[in-house]
Amino acid sequence: MVTIAITEENRRKLLSIAADLQKKTGRRVDFDEVISYLTRTYERSIRRSELFELFCKPVEGGDLNTLYAELISERREDEQRI
């Protein structure tokens, strides 16, 4: 077990998050679980931003009109599946 120093403001924020997690889980939550939750959430957001950047990269060698027509075609197929 390690002790860390935090400001009173951050302690209040951690308590607030702990209260929210306790409501969701229906059980007591300690600061270690809150910090684990926050780090997991942070890691997921980093991964999502990396994927977003990957999917927003320009398509090399693609003609805008051809790519747009393909997008419309694929969306119509998706709508028909539903």
C-alpha distances in whole Angstrom, upper triangle without the diagonal:
4,7,10,13,16,19,21,23,20,18,21,21,18,19,23,21,19,22,24,22,22,26,26,24,25,22,19,17,13,12,10,13,15,14,14,18,19,18,20,23,23,23,26,28,28,29,32,33,33,35,37,38,39,41,43,44,48,50,51,55,55,58,57,60,59,55,56,59,56,54,56,57,54,53,56,55,52,54,56,54,52
4,7,10,13,16,18,20,17,16,20,20,17,18,22,21,19,22,24,22,23,27,27,25,27,24,21,18,14,12,11,14,15,13,14,18,18,17,20,22,21,22,25,27,26,28,31,31,32,34,36,37,38,40,42,43,47,48,50,54,54,57,56,59,58,55,55,58,56,53,56,57,54,53,56,56,52,54,57,54,53
4,7,10,13,15,17,15,13,17,18,15,17,20,19,18,21,23,22,23,26,27,26,27,24,20,18,14,11,11,15,15,13,15,18,18,18,21,22,22,23,26,27,27,29,31,32,33,35,37,37,39,41,42,44,47,49,51,55,55,58,56,59,59,55,56,59,57,54,56,58,55,54,57,57,53,55,58,55,54
4,6,10,12,14,12,11,15,15,13,15,18,18,17,20,22,21,22,26,26,26,27,24,21,18,14,11,11,15,14,12,15,17,16,16,19,21,20,21,24,25,25,27,29,29,31,33,34,35,37,39,40,41,45,47,49,53,53,55,54,57,57,53,53,56,54,51,54,56,53,52,55,55,51,53,56,54,52
4,7,10,12,10,10,13,14,13,15,18,18,18,21,23,22,23,26,27,27,28,26,23,20,16,13,14,17,16,14,17,19,17,18,21,22,21,23,26,26,26,29,30,30,32,35,35,36,38,40,40,42,45,48,50,54,54,56,54,57,57,54,54,57,55,52,55,57,54,52,56,56,53,54,57,55,54
4,7,8,6,7,10,11,10,12,15,15,16,18,20,20,22,24,25,25,27,25,21,18,15,12,14,16,14,13,16,17,15,16,20,20,19,21,24,24,24,27,29,28,30,33,33,34,36,38,38,40,43,46,48,52,52,54,52,55,55,52,52,55,53,50,52,54,51,50,53,54,50,52,55,53,51
4,5,5,6,9,10,11,12,14,15,16,18,20,21,22,25,26,27,28,26,23,20,17,14,16,19,16,15,19,19,17,19,22,22,20,23,26,25,26,29,30,29,31,34,34,35,37,39,39,41,44,47,49,53,53,54,52,55,56,52,52,55,54,51,53,55,52,51,54,54,51,52,55,54,52
4,5,5,6,9,10,10,12,14,15,16,19,20,21,23,25,25,26,24,21,19,17,14,17,19,16,16,20,20,18,20,23,23,22,25,27,26,27,31,31,31,33,36,36,37,39,41,41,43,46,49,51,55,54,56,54,57,57,54,53,56,55,52,53,56,53,51,54,55,51,52,55,54,52
4,5,5,6,9,10,11,13,14,15,17,19,20,21,23,24,25,24,21,19,17,14,17,19,15,15,19,19,16,19,22,20,20,23,25,24,25,28,29,28,31,33,33,34,37,38,38,40,43,46,48,52,51,53,51,53,54,50,50,53,52,48,50,53,50,48,51,52,48,49,52,51,49
4,5,5,6,9,10,10,12,14,15,16,18,20,21,22,23,22,19,17,15,11,14,15,12,12,15,15,13,15,18,17,17,20,22,21,22,25,26,26,28,30,30,31,34,35,35,37,41,44,46,50,49,51,49,51,52,48,48,51,50,46,48,50,48,46,49,50,46,47,50,49,47
4,5,5,6,9,10,10,12,14,15,16,18,20,21,21,20,17,14,12,9,12,14,11,11,15,15,14,16,19,18,18,22,23,23,24,27,28,28,30,33,33,34,36,38,38,40,44,46,49,52,52,54,52,54,55,51,50,53,52,49,50,52,50,48,51,51,48,49,52,50,48
4,5,5,6,9,10,10,12,14,15,17,19,20,20,19,17,14,13,11,15,15,12,13,17,16,15,18,20,19,19,23,24,23,25,28,28,28,31,33,33,34,37,38,38,40,44,47,49,53,52,54,51,54,54,50,50,53,51,48,49,52,49,47,50,50,47,47,51,49,47
4,5,5,6,9,10,11,12,14,16,17,18,19,19,17,14,13,11,14,14,10,11,15,13,12,15,17,16,16,19,20,20,22,24,24,25,28,29,29,31,33,34,34,37,40,43,46,49,48,50,47,50,50,47,46,49,48,44,46,48,45,43,46,47,43,44,47,45,43
4,5,5,6,9,10,10,12,14,15,16,17,16,14,11,9,7,10,10,7,8,11,11,10,13,15,14,15,18,19,19,21,24,24,25,27,29,29,31,33,34,35,37,41,43,46,49,48,50,48,51,51,47,47,49,48,44,46,48,45,43,47,47,43,44,47,45,43
4,5,5,6,9,10,10,12,14,15,15,14,12,10,9,8,11,11,9,11,14,13,13,16,18,17,18,21,22,22,24,27,27,28,30,32,32,34,36,37,38,40,44,46,49,52,51,53,51,53,53,50,49,52,50,47,48,50,47,45,48,48,45,45,48,46,44
4,5,5,6,9,10,11,13,14,15,15,13,11,12,11,14,13,10,12,15,13,13,16,18,16,18,21,21,21,23,26,25,26,29,30,30,32,35,35,36,38,42,44,47,51,49,51,48,51,51,47,46,49,48,44,45,48,45,42,45,46,42,42,46,44,41
4,5,5,6,9,10,11,12,14,13,12,10,10,9,12,10,7,10,12,9,9,13,14,12,14,17,18,18,20,22,22,23,26,27,27,29,32,32,33,35,39,41,44,48,46,48,46,48,48,44,44,46,45,41,43,45,42,40,43,43,39,40,43,41,39
4,5,5,6,9,10,10,11,10,8,6,7,7,10,8,6,9,11,10,11,14,15,14,16,19,19,20,22,24,24,26,28,29,30,32,34,35,36,38,42,44,47,50,49,51,49,51,51,47,47,49,47,44,45,47,44,42,45,45,41,42,45,42,40
4,5,5,6,9,10,10,10,9,8,10,11,13,12,10,13,15,13,14,17,18,17,19,22,22,22,25,27,26,28,31,31,31,34,36,36,37,40,43,45,49,52,51,52,50,52,52,48,47,50,48,45,46,48,45,42,45,45,41,42,45,42,40
4,5,5,6,9,10,11,11,9,12,12,15,12,10,13,14,12,12,16,16,15,17,20,19,20,23,24,23,25,28,28,28,31,33,33,34,37,40,42,46,49,47,49,47,48,48,45,44,46,44,41,42,44,41,39,41,41,38,38,41,39,36
4,5,5,6,8,8,9,7,10,11,12,9,8,11,12,9,11,14,14,13,16,18,18,19,22,23,22,25,27,27,28,30,32,32,34,36,40,42,45,48,47,48,46,48,48,44,44,46,44,41,42,43,40,38,41,41,37,38,40,38,36
4,5,5,5,5,6,6,9,11,13,10,10,14,14,12,14,17,17,17,20,22,21,22,25,26,26,28,31,31,31,34,36,36,37,40,44,45,48,52,50,52,50,52,51,48,47,49,47,44,45,46,43,41,44,43,40,40,43,40,38
4,6,5,8,9,10,13,15,17,14,13,17,17,14,16,20,19,18,21,23,22,23,26,27,26,29,31,31,31,34,36,36,37,40,43,45,48,51,50,51,49,51,50,47,46,48,46,43,44,45,42,40,42,42,38,38,41,39,36
4,6,8,10,10,14,15,17,13,13,16,15,13,15,18,17,16,19,21,19,21,24,24,24,26,29,28,29,32,33,33,34,37,41,42,45,48,47,48,46,48,47,44,43,45,43,39,41,42,39,36,39,38,35,35,37,35,33
4,5,8,9,12,15,15,12,12,16,15,12,15,18,16,16,20,21,20,22,25,25,25,28,30,29,30,33,34,34,36,39,42,43,47,50,48,50,48,50,49,45,45,47,44,41,43,44,40,38,41,40,36,37,39,37,34
4,7,9,13,16,17,14,14,18,17,16,18,21,20,20,23,25,24,25,28,29,28,31,33,33,34,37,38,38,40,42,46,47,50,53,52,54,52,53,53,49,48,50,48,45,46,47,43,41,44,43,39,40,42,39,37
4,6,10,13,14,12,13,16,16,15,18,20,19,20,23,24,24,26,29,29,29,32,34,34,35,38,39,39,41,43,47,48,51,54,53,55,53,55,54,51,50,52,50,47,48,49,46,44,46,45,42,42,45,42,40
4,7,10,12,10,11,14,15,14,17,19,19,20,22,24,24,26,28,29,30,32,34,34,35,38,39,40,41,44,47,49,52,55,54,56,54,56,56,52,52,54,51,48,50,51,48,46,48,48,44,45,47,44,42
4,7,8,6,7,10,11,11,13,15,16,16,19,20,21,23,25,26,27,29,31,31,32,35,36,37,38,41,44,46,49,52,51,54,52,54,53,50,49,51,49,46,48,49,46,44,47,46,43,44,46,43,41
4,5,5,6,9,10,11,13,15,16,17,19,20,21,23,25,26,27,29,31,32,33,35,37,38,39,41,45,47,49,53,52,54,53,55,55,51,51,53,51,48,50,51,48,46,49,49,45,46,49,46,44
4,5,5,6,8,10,10,12,14,15,16,18,20,21,22,24,25,27,29,30,31,33,35,36,37,39,43,45,47,51,50,53,51,53,53,49,49,52,50,47,49,50,47,46,49,48,45,46,49,46,44
4,5,5,6,9,10,11,12,14,15,16,18,20,21,23,24,26,27,29,30,32,33,35,36,38,42,43,46,49,49,51,50,52,52,48,48,51,49,46,48,49,46,45,48,47,44,45,48,45,44
4,5,5,6,9,10,10,12,14,15,16,18,20,21,22,24,26,27,28,30,31,33,34,36,40,42,44,48,47,50,48,50,50,46,46,48,46,43,45,46,43,42,45,44,41,42,44,42,40
4,5,5,6,9,10,11,12,14,15,16,18,20,21,23,24,26,27,29,30,31,33,35,39,41,43,47,46,48,46,49,48,45,45,47,45,42,44,45,42,41,44,43,40,41,44,41,40
4,5,5,6,9,10,10,12,14,15,16,18,20,21,23,24,25,27,29,30,31,33,37,39,41,45,45,47,45,48,48,44,44,47,45,42,44,45,42,41,44,44,40,42,45,42,41
4,5,5,6,9,10,11,12,14,15,17,18,20,21,23,24,26,27,29,30,32,36,37,40,43,43,45,44,47,46,42,42,45,43,40,42,43,40,39,42,42,38,40,42,40,38
4,6,5,6,9,10,11,12,14,15,16,18,20,21,22,24,26,27,28,31,34,36,39,42,41,44,42,44,44,40,40,43,40,37,39,41,37,36,39,39,35,37,39,37,35
4,5,5,6,9,10,11,12,14,15,17,18,20,21,23,24,26,27,29,33,35,37,41,40,42,41,43,43,39,39,42,40,37,39,41,37,36,39,39,36,37,40,38,36
4,5,5,6,9,10,11,12,14,15,17,18,20,21,23,24,26,27,31,33,35,39,39,41,40,42,42,38,39,41,39,36,39,40,37,36,40,39,36,38,40,38,37
4,5,5,6,9,10,11,12,14,15,17,18,20,21,22,24,26,30,31,34,37,37,39,38,41,40,36,36,39,37,34,36,37,34,33,37,36,33,35,37,35,34
4,5,5,6,9,10,10,12,14,15,16,18,20,21,22,25,28,30,33,36,35,38,36,38,38,34,34,37,35,32,34,36,32,31,35,34,31,32,35,33,32
4,5,5,6,9,10,11,12,14,15,17,19,20,21,23,27,29,31,35,34,37,35,38,38,34,34,37,35,32,34,36,33,32,36,35,32,34,37,35,34
4,5,5,6,9,10,11,12,14,16,17,19,20,22,25,27,29,33,33,35,34,37,36,32,33,36,34,31,34,35,32,31,35,34,31,33,36,34,33
4,5,5,6,9,10,10,12,14,15,16,18,20,24,25,28,31,31,33,32,34,34,30,30,33,31,28,30,32,28,28,31,31,28,30,32,30,29
4,5,5,6,9,10,10,12,14,15,16,18,22,24,27,30,30,32,30,33,32,29,29,32,30,27,29,31,28,27,31,31,28,29,32,31,30
4,5,5,6,9,10,11,12,14,15,17,21,23,25,29,28,31,29,32,32,28,29,32,30,27,30,32,29,28,32,32,29,31,34,32,32
4,5,5,6,9,10,11,12,14,16,19,21,23,27,26,29,28,31,30,26,27,30,28,25,28,29,26,26,30,29,26,29,32,30,29
4,5,5,6,9,10,10,12,14,18,20,22,26,25,27,26,28,28,24,25,27,25,22,25,27,24,23,27,26,24,26,29,27,26
4,5,5,6,9,10,10,12,16,18,21,25,24,26,24,27,27,23,24,27,25,22,25,27,25,24,28,28,25,27,30,29,29
4,5,5,6,9,10,11,15,17,19,22,22,25,24,27,26,23,24,27,25,22,26,27,24,24,28,28,26,28,31,30,30
4,5,5,6,9,10,14,15,18,21,20,23,22,25,24,20,21,24,22,19,22,24,21,21,25,24,22,25,27,26,26
4,5,5,6,9,12,14,17,20,19,22,20,23,22,19,19,22,20,18,21,22,20,19,23,24,21,23,27,25,25
4,6,5,6,10,12,15,19,18,20,19,22,22,18,19,23,21,19,22,24,22,22,25,26,24,26,29,28,28
4,6,6,9,10,13,16,16,19,18,21,20,17,18,21,19,17,21,22,20,20,24,24,22,25,28,27,27
4,6,8,9,13,16,15,17,16,18,18,14,15,18,16,14,17,19,16,17,21,21,19,22,24,23,24
4,6,9,12,15,14,16,14,17,17,14,14,18,16,14,17,19,18,18,21,22,21,23,26,25,26
4,6,9,12,12,14,14,17,17,14,15,18,17,16,19,21,19,20,23,24,23,25,28,28,29
4,6,9,9,11,10,14,14,11,13,16,15,14,18,19,18,19,23,23,23,25,28,28,29
4,6,6,9,9,12,11,9,12,14,13,13,16,17,17,18,21,22,22,24,26,26,28
4,5,9,11,14,13,11,14,16,15,16,19,20,19,22,24,24,25,28,29,29,31
4,7,10,12,11,10,14,15,14,16,19,19,20,22,24,24,25,28,29,30,32
4,6,9,7,7,10,12,11,12,15,16,16,18,21,21,22,25,26,27,29
4,6,5,6,9,10,11,12,14,15,17,18,20,21,23,24,26,27,29
4,6,5,6,9,10,10,12,14,15,16,18,20,21,23,24,26,27
4,6,5,6,9,10,11,12,14,15,17,18,20,21,23,25,26
4,5,5,6,9,10,11,12,14,16,17,18,20,21,23,25
4,5,5,6,9,10,11,12,14,15,16,18,20,21,23
4,5,5,6,9,10,11,12,14,15,17,19,20,22
4,5,5,6,9,10,11,12,14,15,17,19,20
4,5,5,6,9,10,11,12,14,15,17,19
4,5,5,6,9,10,11,12,14,16,17
4,6,5,6,9,10,11,12,14,16
4,5,5,6,9,10,11,13,15
4,5,5,6,9,10,11,13
4,5,5,6,9,10,11
4,5,5,6,9,10
4,5,5,6,9
4,5,5,7
4,5,5
4,5
4
